[in-house]
Amino acid sequence: MGRSLRIALLSYRSKPHSGGQGIYVRALSRELRELGHRVEVLSGQPYPELDDGVPLTRVPSLDLYREPDPFRTPRPSEIRDWVDVAEWATMCTAGFPEPLTFTLRAARHLLPRRAEFDVVHDNQSLGYGLLRLVRAGVPTVATVHHPIAIDRDLELAAAPTLRRTLTLRRWYAFTRMQERVVQQLDAVTTVSENSRRDIAAHMGLAPDRMTVIPVGIDPERFSPPPAGQPRETDSILAVTSADVPLKGLVHLLEALAKLRTERLVRLTVVGSTRPGGPAEAALDRLGLRDAVRFTGPVPEDELIRLFRRASLVAIPSLYEGFSLPAVEAMACATPLVTTDAGALPEVVGTKAGLRVRAGDVGELTAALQLVLDSPSLAEQLGRAGRRRVLDTYTWRATAERTAGWYAETLDRRGHPC
């Protein structure tokens, strides 16, 4: 390895217990530090939980989407400067300001400290503030997990009214900014070959300008249940960071309703419903209130316990740029039923789970039933998944490849490591 690098790792929001951003920031920063690099995380709310030895610099926003009062009105005393005004005004006009306003604040913080860092690594904020760093000669790179335009298009396709369509177009207006910014960064990494193709198609970035570095897990933490600990019978687990059409949760609920005509299968969802959202409506329409439990965000220890207890993990997504829950399930030797959407076939392979067509409730129901009915098949899928993780998906491997990518980028810029 070359010299120790000084890295600023940026994340505009880093929810610690659900959603990939907080997990990615915590794990990557920890592993880079253990490889001998110095990492400082800069994040807006919600702030990440970081391991010992990784400093966190808080870059506070107005936190306009926090629970339990999302879309709140800030007090006049909370408004500190023009960036706060822009954040508030954008929300009031149905836009999503955080990628822009976070990067403006982060650049304002980092520019006076530019000599303290060898590289700034943005975790898919892709706001115009990053271009201030680029113009100042600060090596600036980014991870793009997948193009958010895909989320936008799926939500637009499911929009029930013209008003909802117009609101969604305004909310996702920041994707145009991200498409412009990504073209001007020093380097970009993404998490799968599928995401590289989609970024090229939706954001116009040439495939040869992207490096694929899969994310991973800690296989000592995420591990199979102890010998003699049985899994629950007829227990399905799903992990979803948001109640949006992209995650396919309604299709899973419809499949569950079909299974419930023959067996008392239960579903646990690590996540929350959105008031008035599609999953909430489906629960009532299908009469599943007593069959589904939403846990909300959970700590990692509880998430591991849920993986170890479940009969299987279902990932019904209509798109995934990677799918960390799939890797976590495989590490716990929990069999998978997934769709063929996005990067899921690439991540899961052919031996760790059953694969169905995205959006096909009949196929999803049949695959769930097959795994639930066959303990030997479930065990076979689980063993294959664990082997796949150990061979391919660990955070240490992610960090080693990321550090090498930093070094290559700096070499191209004439900053040898």
Secondary structure by P-SEA (a helix, b strand, c coil): cccbbbbbbbbcccccccccaaaaaaaaaaaaaaabbbbbbbbccccccccccbbbbbbccccccccccccccccccccccaaaaaaaaaaaaccccaaaaaaaaaaaacccccccccbbbbcccccaaaaaaaaaccbbbbbbcccaaaaaaaaaaacccaaaaaaaaaaacaaaaaaaaaacccccccccaaaaaaaaaccccccccbbbbbbbccccccccccccccccccbbbbbbcccccccaaaaaaaaaaaaaaccbbbbbbccccccccaaaaaaaaacccccccccccccaaaaaaaaaaccccccccccccccaaaaaaaaacbbbbbccccccccccccccccccccccaaaaaaaaaaaaacaaaaaaaaaaaaaaaaacccaaaaaaaaaaaaaaaaaaacccc
